């Protein structure tokens, strides 16, 4: 026997000893259990963290090594009476494990899959934030719609184009509050606030960027007229949004507890109608009175601020009432299609949200 032959023979045995149990099938030796968790179906076992195709087990899966592992394995091997009961070869086992066992990527991905409830919350919040930011951006343009008859001395409806998408936030905020609770609704409000601030900062950075003097480029005056002239209105709108939304969430809960979870239309419309009084007054006061004073311009009087707020509130009142049927439509979809259920009212919860113990109040 030559040295090369001996060397090759030793290498072969080193390789075999490094994978002593890789070829053992779980089905042929059912007493061996590799995984200490039931999340992974133990169709095949391997005592190595390295799986076929270069894949590794995720950290959450810890192999369990029984103390009598080697003895039970030797016993099974010793009592084998037919070639069909012998362990499979390395190639067969690798192929079988690779085809039947989930990969580490699949296992990790499954741990981070969103439940239907989480997925719906992400969708609702995404639409909420989109409508909010779009309303803030397009709010620089005003529209005028003539009315067929006079309403409270007004023959036309005049407001910003932000009202095209802003009422949708009323609807989505109430839906999130109904199905996920006030904490989730506040989270959505603060996400919208953060994204609005981000948009405001980016708009200011864009204005400060050096201008490219080319015929095909937009002129600085045109760009600044759109994104610069409405900074005060943007700040006023975001501030009013935060105050109005948080008050809407609180009022929604108060009405829900007062009615014991009944009359969805009442808490949805009632909370919006009341909270938008604050929203309309705050945005009008900051934009036309406080903001004007801080920038050295002539501020509007209190009476003028109230008139401006009343005009905007009348439109919001009409839109909030018109959105009520859509709340029932969304409720039907979430309940029947996705199995979501509204947050119940706690039996010992007080009108303002605090739990009342029996006999104390």
Secondary structure, 3 states (H helix, E strand, C coil): CCHHHHHHHHHHHHHHHHCCCCCCCCCCCCCCCCECCCCCCCCCCCCCCECHHHCECCCCCCECCCCCHHHHHHHHHHCCCCHHHCCCCHHHHHHHHHHHCCCHHHHHHHHCCCCHHHHHHHHHHHHHHHHHHHHHHHCCCEEEEEEEEEECCEEEEEEEHHHHCHHHHHHHHHHHHHHHHHHHHHHHHHHHHHHHHHHHHHHHHHHHCCCCCCCCCCCHHHHHHHHCCCHHHHHHHHHHHHHHHHHHHHHHHHHHHHCCCCCHHHHHHHHHHHHHHHHHHHHHHHHHHHHHHHCCCCCCCHHHHHHHHHHHHHHHHHHHHHCHHHHHHHHHHHHHCCCCCCCCCCCCECCCCCECCCCCC
